[in-house]
Amino acid sequence: MQIIEQFIQGLKVDTRTASLLTTAVCGVGALLVLVRTVSRDRTSRAKIQRARDRRTESLQRAELAVLRYKQSHPSTDSALILSLSLSELTRQLQDGLLNPEDVFYTYMEKTLDVHKKLNCCTDVLLESFDQLKTLDSNKDGLLYGVPISIKDNLAYENHDCSCGVIINLEQPVQKDCVLVEVLKKQGAIPFVKTNLPQALLNYDCSNPIYGQTVNPHNPQKTSGGSSGGEGALIGGGGSILGIGTDIGGSIRIPSSFCGICGFKPTTGRLSSQGLVPIYRGQKSVLSSAGPMAKDVDSLALCMQALLCDHMFSLDPTVPPLPFNKQIYQSSKPLRIGYLENDGYSQPSPSMARAIREVKALLEKAGHTLVPYRPVRVNEISTELMVKGVFADGTTSMLQKLKGGPLDPCLRSQVFIYYLPKWLKKTLAFILKPFSPRLPDTLKAVCGLSSISDLWKQHAAVEDYIGETIAHWRKCNIDVLLCPIIGPAFNFLYCGKLTSFVTYSMLYNLLNFPAGVVTVSTVTAEDEKELKHYKGVYQDTWDKLFKQAVTGGEGLPVAVQCVALPWQDELCLRFMKEVEELVKQNRK
């Protein structure tokens, strides 16, 4: 305003006239800003409404198709179909004991029912009805006739990959991603897209376009994220197999929260062509697509189907390594590292108990268990993980959030991103004596200052991977058993508790394959013990975590299994071992 006044006074008009002109100019400026803001908000609301209308229309058309099919096929045994495991289902489909139409319409009906309760779908892929008619051309495929759900950010021709942000709406992709092409070649039918959090980098599952997805075991809890729609749909029985993506636990956390199994392969083992991230170019913490299902055999079958000549041909950047069934089916005793606590975030009582119980079962089965401690987690959690993901000072993420409302699940997380860099650094200095972890995070989201710093950061990641592998070999372990966040959080806590993703994001930084197996449920004793929870630092984040997991009795509890890079089959074999031992113990 002072600049405007000085400019007008320079025109040599009297003071009163200058004042009136200044007020008028500022008023017009404010009016223009207001008009532009109102116009932008109106445009955003219209885009959101159109997206919701498209979803509603696809759901209604699918519902009508299911109704017609049921009326013309009253003898379909839906209960039997839904009770089959993936391996049983594929066997019966390939043997002709079940027909693909009965399976497809059964799962479509179940998905529509689950979605009404959990709000887990963003779009029904109506093209799947047409694919069903031409399915016999892929009868030899490993997934012949299997309906498969896919996360919203997997490209499917003529459909949006919204990533939960307004800016991505009404930009349908031109072709299927490689994984969708391979699934179709293997006879699978991608039939629905599933929900995720706004901008992906959050482990809740809510966005301003499609709303909040809730947990299949307790609607007062989140399904987790970012593959939370997949977790909810599979956990609720609406899908037998799904594909998610994972950059910090985005497959493993919703699998833990929703009581299913999920696997993050070594990055590069599966094609990433056509997987839409919130922004591209970040190379420190790697993302990977992977399967989610109710049991480990389903994950292995999906990996076997994807690791085929067709994928290697479509994407020559993927090493042509077929699935090694011999390693997956091996029964030789393993030397297993284990940990209850990474030293940065204290696990909940149920997380720690799950590790102890599984450790005892593994020892009883003849495996050797060795205590293990991750290398320098307190230091690298911010210096390599947070600073790696936000090397640009969060600029790219904030650009993607423009033009639309901010979802409540993300608001507390991104608040500090909007602060100017000098204020973040000042707050970090002031808070250092009072909060051991927050100041380091504030400094980390300031990003890196130069290309030279980015190169140093990449070099530091390489050094850390080498250091961890050397430590792993010194411990002489084959695989690692460790906690995964759980049980499912109360709403609006995921954005406040980014510290707890160290349990999962560590293995994206290292690029180690990692998977989750549900092994237990929260007990009354766990809830009682939670009342005495203090945490490692006894700071605000520890207090928030206690609040986040309170009220979890009966919810699923999982453990995480990890292996060295490219040993994906060994990781799955270890997961299968854990799953089988837990099943036997229950019997």
Order of alpha helices (4+ residues) and beta strands (2+ residues): alpha-alpha-alpha-alpha-alpha-beta-alpha-beta-alpha-beta-beta-beta-alpha-beta-alpha-beta-beta-alpha-alpha-alpha-beta-alpha-beta-alpha-alpha-alpha-alpha-alpha-alpha-beta-alpha-beta-alpha-alpha-beta-alpha
